Amino acid sequence: MSGEKNLQTLLKSMKPEHNSGDYVFCKVEKLDTLHLDDIEMFFKEKEAITLILKKEIADQLKLDYAVVMAWITLSVHSSLEAVGLTAAFSKALSENGISCNVVAAYYHDHIFVNKKDAEEAMRILNLFSNKI
């Protein structure tokens, strides 16, 4: 199953879902002291390993973070080759002063926004299904 590529279909059916909890981005040098079940996502960069995890786990592990975020999942199965989806929703969010950090996984796109912006981000994202 390769996912949807048509931008209009993606935008109309992306159905954003706000995942419960507070999330943070942290960095570590190694994963060997961490339990993978505690980590929502990670990415190895040349400078360090970026972790996305629940705030309470980061606090327990005494990891530094800068901002507490909300996690929104676009429930449509988007193709990794889809063109324009990220540009469309990030433009709409930015026009409303909302910064977003995007992770594209195999099935879905995941958007992290400042916790204080979560409700407004959901409102904006839900507008796509009503516009198109």
C-alpha positions in Angstrom: 0.0 0.0 0.0 1.8 3.1 -1.2 -0.5 5.9 0.1 -2.3 8.8 -1.5 -0.5 11.2 -3.8 -3.3 13.5 -5.0 -2.9 16.8 -3.1 -6.6 17.8 -3.2 -7.6 14.3 -1.9 -4.9 14.5 0.8 -6.0 17.9 2.0 -9.7 17.1 2.1 -9.2 13.8 3.9 -6.2 14.5 6.2 -8.3 14.4 9.4 -5.9 15.8 12.0 -5.9 14.0 15.4 -4.5 15.6 18.5 -2.5 13.0 20.4 -2.9 13.3 24.2 0.1 14.4 26.2 2.9 16.9 26.2 5.9 16.2 24.0 9.4 17.5 23.8 12.5 17.3 21.5 15.7 16.4 23.2 19.2 15.3 22.2 21.4 12.6 23.4 24.8 11.1 22.3 23.8 7.4 22.6 20.6 5.4 23.0 22.1 2.6 25.1 20.7 3.9 28.4 17.2 4.5 27.1 14.3 2.1 26.6 13.0 2.4 23.0 9.4 2.0 24.4 9.9 5.4 26.1 10.7 7.1 22.8 8.0 8.2 20.3 10.5 9.0 17.5 14.2 9.4 17.0 16.5 10.5 14.3 20.3 10.2 14.2 22.0 13.3 13.0 25.8 13.8 12.7 25.7 16.1 15.8 23.5 14.0 18.1 20.5 11.8 18.3 17.2 13.8 18.3 14.5 12.3 20.5 10.8 13.1 20.6 9.2 11.8 23.8 6.7 12.6 26.4 7.6 15.5 28.6 7.3 13.4 31.8 9.8 10.9 30.5 12.3 13.6 29.6 11.8 15.0 33.1 12.5 11.6 34.7 15.6 11.2 32.5 16.7 14.8 33.3 16.9 15.6 29.6 17.0 19.3 28.5 14.3 20.7 26.2 13.3 24.1 25.0 9.6 24.0 24.3 6.6 21.8 25.3 4.7 20.7 22.2 1.4 19.1 21.1 1.5 16.3 18.6 -1.0 16.3 15.8 -1.2 13.3 13.4 -2.8 13.6 9.9 -4.7 10.4 9.7 -4.7 10.1 5.9 -2.2 7.6 4.6 0.0 9.9 2.5 2.5 8.6 0.0 6.2 9.3 0.7 6.1 10.7 -2.8 3.2 13.1 -2.3 3.9 16.7 -3.4 2.6 19.8 -1.7 1.0 18.5 1.5 3.6 19.8 3.9 3.8 23.1 2.0 0.1 23.6 2.2 -0.5 23.0 5.9 2.8 24.6 7.0 1.9 27.7 5.0 -1.6 27.9 6.6 -0.1 27.5 10.1 2.7 30.1 9.4 0.1 32.6 8.1 -1.4 32.3 11.6 1.9 32.7 13.4 2.2 29.0 14.3 5.5 27.3 14.0 5.5 23.6 13.2 8.0 20.7 13.2 7.0 18.0 10.8 7.9 14.3 10.8 6.9 12.2 7.8 6.6 8.5 8.7 5.6 5.6 6.5 1.9 6.0 6.9 1.2 9.5 8.3 2.6 13.0 8.7 3.0 14.2 12.2 3.1 17.8 13.2 4.4 19.2 16.4 3.3 22.7 17.5 3.8 24.7 20.6 1.4 23.4 23.3 -0.2 26.9 23.5 -1.0 26.8 19.8 -2.6 23.3 19.7 -6.2 24.3 19.6 -5.7 27.0 16.9 -3.6 24.6 14.8 -6.3 22.0 14.9 -8.9 24.6 13.9 -6.7 25.6 10.9 -5.9 22.1 9.8 -9.6 21.1 10.0 -10.5 24.0 7.7 -8.8 22.1 4.8 -11.6 19.5 4.7 -14.2 22.2 4.6 -12.5 24.4 1.9 -11.7 21.9 -0.8 
